Amino acid sequence: MILVADSGSTKCDWLIVDESEQIIAKTMGFNPFFHPTDLIQSEIEKSETLIKYAPSIKEVYYYGAGCSSPERNLIVERALRNIFTNTDELVVDEDMVGAALAVCGEEEGIACILGTGSNSCYYDGNKTHSEVPALGYIFGDEGSGSYFGKQLLSSYLYNRMPEDLATEFESLYDVSKETVFTHVYHRPHVNVYLASFMRFVSKHEDHPYFEDMIYKGLQHFTDIHIKCFAKHQEVKVHFVGSIAYYFREQLERVCREMSVEIGNIVKKPIFPLADFYMNKAKSRVIQ
């Protein structure tokens, strides 16, 4: 059996696959910046599904937030090895690599994440290459849920949101300055809090105010995270994440205007990522 994991900082999707079945499991997300090995292990052990199938897992491929250096990856790897003790192959790498494998497979292309946060890479068919760093929700994450959430809240608090939207917005959420500041400056997972307001944006995406916001935000992402690659008009550009998935029409418009050819757009990379590794396993058997 093969186990594939796609983890953000707050939730992790797990998929156990073999030739006959797919078994889904979920846990809290892990980030080795914040979570030590013992916590990661104890949380995984809370999943009855993962523990049940652990002895049968022969390959583990974990892609997650914060897994961007050998030292941090080892924090996750130790927890996984303590649980999945019969594995012949165990890979821990960053979420951007997992996204690239999911949407590009073994073909050259540009892979982008557009979800709670944002990022991109060029994939040469074997390795990923970056041109600009991912700066997180404070300095970067252009076009992401947290990016739009910041714009939405600041617009509301500055009394710049159209009155019809502002009236409904304040009836649905507690968005006083005090409440917003408490969440942003004194509580964890600020990026998730900011991105949570995308439900309101999505509900009113045809409103001219949000149409303009979404278009400009996706344009900003494209300017920074796609046009930085020399081949951005030569290879297909693929996307992973809820923002790309739900705002596909606006994304297609932006890319069309910049002569960028869109390839795959998937909400979650876990299923195509599992298919990628199952196909590799079948190839090894045939050889």
C-alpha angles and dihedrals in degrees: 000000000000124000120203124185132191111189135185123182093271107030138021129204117209126192124189112197142176133155094287109035150017121217121193126207133173134202137163113289123259133217118179089212087072109012124070125213096260093054092048091050095047092050093049089050089059089069108090090195096055093045092047094055098033095102090055097050111109100168130035124190113182122182117180152154114279095019094123104121137042091246095054093040089056090060089062095037093058091054092049094048091051090058106031096048098163098058121131093189129033123175127181118183142144124289092247091063091050091050091051093051091047097053103025102035104185096332128104115258149116117272123201134188115212109170132093085337133013139230141145143202141182113242117203094193092270111035138024123240128194129205101180127029126245103248100187130231097310100054103013143000090125113193093011132125092258090049093054091041091058091049092048095050096044091048091052095045091047089051090240097121115104110266096241092054094041092053093053093040094056091046091058102039139037097237103156113144090251094053094046092048091049091054095043101042105026109031134066128250095036091166090058091048091052093047092050089078090066087090088069092045091049091050090056101030091130092058108108090234093058094036088061093043094051094044094050093044093052090045089053090051092050093048092053107028105032108027089053088077116083092219097048091120094041104052133044118267116220130195137209125188146059096276092055091043099049097036095043095131093057091043091052090051093052093047092046091054090051094046091245117149114221119217122176125358115192130171095213126018096208098093099045088042090055090047089052093056095041090054090050090051091051090049091055091052092050092050 
